[in-house]
Amino acid sequence: MPQKTKQTPMMAQYQKLKDQYPDAFLFFRLGDFYELFNDDARKAAQILEITLTSRNKNAEDPIPMCGVPYHSSQAYIKVLIEHGYKVAIAEQMEDPKSAKGMVARDVIQVITPGTYMSEEVGNQANNFILAIRAVEEAYVLAYADVGTGELKVTQVTDFEAVKTEFMQLNANELLLDQSLSQEEITALENLHTFTLSRSKSQSSDQTYGDILANIDSPVERDCLIFLISYINSMQGQAIDHWQEAAHYEVSHYLHMDYFAKQNLELTQSVRTGKKSASLLAFLNQTETAMGQRLLKQWLDRPLIAEDDINNRYDQVQDLINHYFNRMEIKENLHGVYDLERLVAKVAMGTVNPRELNQLKNSLMRLPAILEQIKELPSEHWNALLNQVVEVPDLVALIDGALNEDSKATLKDGDVIKDGFNEQLDAYRDAMRNGRQWLASLQAQEREKTGIKSLKIGFNKVFGYYIEVSKANLHLLEEGRYDRKQTLTNAERFITPELKEMEAKILEAEERSLALEYELFTQVRLEVKEAQSQLQSIAQAIAAIDVLQSFAEISENQQFVRPSLSMQKRVINVVDSRHPVVEGVIGKENFVPNSIIMDEDTSILMITGPNMSGKSTYMRQLALIVIMAQMGCFVPAQSAELPIFDRIFTRIGAADNLLAGQSTFMVEMMEANQALQHASDYSLLLFDELGRGTSTYDGIALAQAILEYLHDHYHAKTLFSTHYHELVDLEDKLQGLRNVHVGASEEDGHLVFLHKIFAGATDRSYGIHVAELAGLPHSLIQNAQSILSALEAQEGARGQSQQLSLFDTSQANSYAASTTEIDVLDKLRQLDTDDLSPKEAFKLLDTLIEELKEE
């Protein structure tokens, strides 16, 4: 009968460590494997697609277990991290050979989604961990990227701003104390998936004095210390490659909330989720991973300081004007590896020989880049030139120490160059001479024995041996060798001379590997001394890369330099294009449109058929504004723009079912963001506002919002609608102007012109669009008949006394008749769910007749 499993000392040791890290997979080192047990094993086996086995299989309650090889564990850890899990690494803390009793083990590191450093250098995306604390009347946000050493902090006053920053950073891990409410945490969970961590402990202020030198706010310092302390506790060591922490003000950049960034498809397509159809992908002509990360940061935070924007324009113009210099810069950037991540790996002691050579080869590109930059008008480039300095001593150190073709690991040796260290050279001579001796011995023994297949081999268990096949054993003189091992088809032997040479060779190999590791560590530590300088170089190279990317795309796509002003509130963009759409369909197929709004025009009302280009027209203005304030030239024949402080959007239909929000609720929330936070310097895009409810509710809300915007702000607003009733607002609101997207009918078929004209359209062409979508012909004919009937009924109703939609004074003075009140009561009591369409039309006709008889 199976016996219950007794907890062994090893499993007790495992459980003690597991209890300390209940929210992490515990990788428990046993020999050459990391083992997982119990629930960890069940979950990991499924996620990693590895075999689930058990310990004490014959017991009544066998312990589930699975394992991964130590040497390939990083690949498995990466999978778990990408699934949002944490991994605690429990290592053997002593040599099993010398341990008395059970080997001591302890957790040396906890790898989390926000502190994970990929083994791969050159990952284009930042991996942020974000800490949020609620303080008096504000929220403090501090974020870090362990892989690059970036450390930033800010304060915002409302939770909507917290959500915007949270979505912008796309943090993989969120660190909280007890200051945020559960309602706030749930709101963040509804935005995107992340790993939630909590912590209380933190180190003292003095511990991070150098890192926090530029941070004056006590609450910001506390939040940064809270974050860094957590990261250090996870890493099992104090990270010392942090860049100086920097405070930033959200108000110093063009503000776009998470609705706007999603609707404008800045980093991925709303419909497909693919990054290839985004503005980021379109603008990306960078050559380095650092440049791509910085490009996204510039896209997330466009500038609002006119001088800073114009300085970037000047730099882009320089690069356009000096084509051959730009091509040289681009070519040399192509050979620059990810300096930020390489420096981080140097500082953390995880850099390998191949990566140090990548660092050297990158630094060797600096003189050529500097030479080309210095030939450009210097006043625009001085700041960057001061950051990029040549480091010939560092290059010489790495080049003199490491073989160019060094492997990624030190375990096989041959990393350090011959001639770098005398003692290492001596060990290598012994190894080479020993191998020559072995080759010579093999040739001698073959000749003496007459056994041509005799060979000298090696394995880790028996060391060096002489192997003779069984078919040739009869040729071997009795007692010539000492028998060591019997195989199926051969015998293995040793001799005293062979064992003596083996000892010399193995000793030389062992000492050689140890010395190589020591020498490599010394080189790494010397490189680490230049950490701050290398980080500064990396930042400058990234900026140069983004600027050359702007120049490349601006020249290739025939973009123009915008004229910006904080004072003049004029939009005059001639023949503008949507950069991403044009990139997909081709310039020859895209119809450009001008966007003109003078000082007195605050609202453009855009009407026209579905699919005619209204949304594209609106989006392209927003993208042009974003590109302009990033410092990039824009897709237009000419562009005069104000500098905007905020962009708000209400585009597309989307719900948030997890938060219990319908499409219409999301629509109203997005509109409310603009109404609550817009200023005279904002840009607002409203696409089909009010369509998520009944027609008259929608028209009423749309008109009320337009009037509110017109009366309270002078923000530039683009408002597209199918409610033709609204176009008469042009006569009422001085700052509103109608434009429409042209369309024509040819032989009964709708043709989109995709061109914007002054004035309002008179038709929606909805049935025509349905026909273009391929709906059945009989259905289209039926829809035409229904439309004709409805229009006839509307005409008949129009002959009776009607209220003007826009004349609110008449509405206030109008007194309803007894019959009208009776009809309204009938409508209020009506349950439309119990009516068929035929019954509904019949009832509607009856009510209309009652009103006509009044």
Phi, psi and omega in degrees: 000133182300139179264148176293145181287125174275143180287116180282164176303323180293318180291329175294321177296317178300312185295325179297318179289320180297322180297334179282338183227066186292337183264013182233150168288127180266113174271106189258115187286122173228102181064237181266012182231153163261122181256148174236146185231163174056227184298324177303316182294316180299312182292315184295320180300322180288314183291317185273352181058050176240167186288131173265122178238201181209157176261138184059060186303330185273358180283163179295326180232073181300148183271118177300140178208155171207165183210160176230144180297140181302317186290340180242021186294331184301323180296321179287320178299318180301318180298314180297318179296318180294338176273001176091014181261165174255153180228123176260127183260113178258113184256159171286123186267003177210162179289121181305331182293327184257358182288140174260115185083211183286142180293132177290138178225151177204157177282120182261343183197144170242119181264124182239163180303330182268347180246005183290131173247112181297146174293338181276127174272142177104015175292119188290338185265145170288151173241094187266144165244133187241132173250135179233133175229136173270126176239186183301116175056027179198169172236137176253130180238125175235135180224156183215152169239108183299328184288337181242345181085007181289139184213114184228157180211148177207171173233142174227159188260346181226158186287335176299321178292325175300314181297322179296313179296320180299314179291323181295318181285335180052044185296139179275345180217137180243124182255124183230155165256218182259011189276338178272141179282161178296326178298319179291320178297317179298321179298322178289322179296332179284348183274311175196168185281135177206168175264126181265128178232150178233149180206153177240320188286149173204155181280177181281162179301321184296333183300329186243033184306312182293319182294324187262015186304328185264006183254115184266329185289125179300321182289329177288321176298316181298319181292321177295317179296319176304315181289310183295321180298319179296314181298316179299321180293327178288320183285340182077013178202158177279121179283128183239021177253017179297138166287160178302131180298140183235134173274141173227150178256126177302326183288352179275002182228159174298120186269129173227122179285177186293332174298311184297315183295325178289312183295327181275356175056050182290322183240346175198158181288136177295320186284314186256342184077001182279144180279341185292338182260027184252165176296323179301314180296321181295318183282346189280097170242026182287159181250349184233157176296323178298317180297320180294321177296318181292323177303315179295322178296319177294325177291320178292328185227074175297156186279161170233357178275118187301317182296319181293321179295313181295329176296320176295320176302316180300319180293318178297317179298319176303315183290328175291317183291336183243075186302311185292325174297318180296318180296323177293317178298313182299316181297319180287327176297328181300334179264008180266123178279182185283088185300321182300312182286326177297317179297320178298319180290326174299312183296324183272358177076019181252002180291143179251170183303319180298320181290325176296323175294325175297321177297314179300312182297327177293315181294332178292343179278344187299314182304319180293320178294315179299319181301317181289322180294320182295338179278351177273159179309114196293331186296337180273347190241003187302316183299316180290322179298328179289337180273326183268108179236149177285146180230068185296327180296320180292318177299315181296321179300307183294318182295323180285336186266320191252141170294141184297327182260030179303142178282173184287341182238163179267352191294333181266358179073197180058038178263314183277139182291148170299140178093351180282327182215127185297316183297319178296320178299321180295316177299318181294323176299317180298319180294315181293317179296321179297318180291325176295320178299319179295318178296320179293318180298318179300317179295318180297314184292326176297318181292317184290323183268341184076012180261101185291337182268359179302137179216155174254123182235186183208140165217165188291337183278311187255352182077215180278146182209162173253126184247131179232130179292152181296332179293339183251004183299330182292342178276349186272129178295131181301129176084003181294319180237163173267123182294135183240319186206142177251128176249175181299317186242007184203165173239145178244141186226164173225166173225158178303320181294321180295319180293324179295315179292325178301316180300318180295316182294311183295323177296316179296319180296315181297313181290327178296313180297317179297319180290321177300317179298317180297316180294319179298319179298319178298318178297316180299318180295324177293321177295322180300330180300334181265018187306308183299318180296318180293323178295320178296318177299316182299317180297317180293318179298321178298317180295318177300320181296316180294320180295320178291330176295317177300315181296318182299311184286327180294319180288314183294325183262004179058048174280162180239156176283123180285159171252118185248151177207138174279333186271318186273116184263064182237135170250119178220081182252111185267128179051056179284155178227156174275113188300319185285314179299315179299322179296331181278313186267347180097142184299325183291341182259353183265133180266113180286155179220144176273148177236110187238121174219113181280184183303324186273348181264118179252339183228129169255117175268119186249121176240164181149169183294159168300149178070006184274345177119012180298312181295320178299317179301317181290313182297323185292330174295315180298316180294324177295319178298314181297312179300317181298319183276350168284335184109011180261151172290166192234156182280092179193167175283324172202157184211119172244123187222148166283164172270122183266148177264333183212150171236129176238145181226150167222090187227135172081167180250123179208147176243174175225081187294327180298326180267006180070032184245125178284172177303315182293323178297316177300319179301314181291324179295319179294319177296321181294326176304316180292315183295328183277330192238356182290160174226180177296344184256017183262162173243127182240135177237116178240117183248111176059046181293135175095001185279353183276005180226193181295160186303310185288325173300315182296316179297316182298315179295316181300315180294317181297320179294317179298316181293323179296313179299316182297321186275335186255334183229164167242030178295147176284124186231130171252123188231108178260146184204157169258357179279095182294341178299337184280343187294337178291351177297340179302329180282339185261323184255116187297328184270007182254137178227138180272137167223162179214158176270125185290146174209154179219159177253129177233114182057039178081002181248144182278135176237120178280133177265341180056026182241138181270130178236158177292153178089177183258153173279160182251000182217156178265334181058030184297318182292325177297320179294320177299321178296319178297329181285351174096015178297153183305144184298319180297322178296317179298317179297319178297318179298321178298319179295315179297318180299317180298318179296316180296319179295323178295317178296319180297320178296320179295317179296326182296340180283339177276175183291122181234151175276139174288132180299330186256353182264084185288337178295322178295320180298322182290332185261353186281137177248123183287146178280170179298319180296318180296321177296319179298316179297318179298320179298319179298320180293321180296325183275356186286133174255098185293340180294337182267002183254137170280162177305320181295316179295323180296314178297320181296316179295320179299316178299320180298314181295322178297317179298320178299319180291323180295327182284346183295000000 
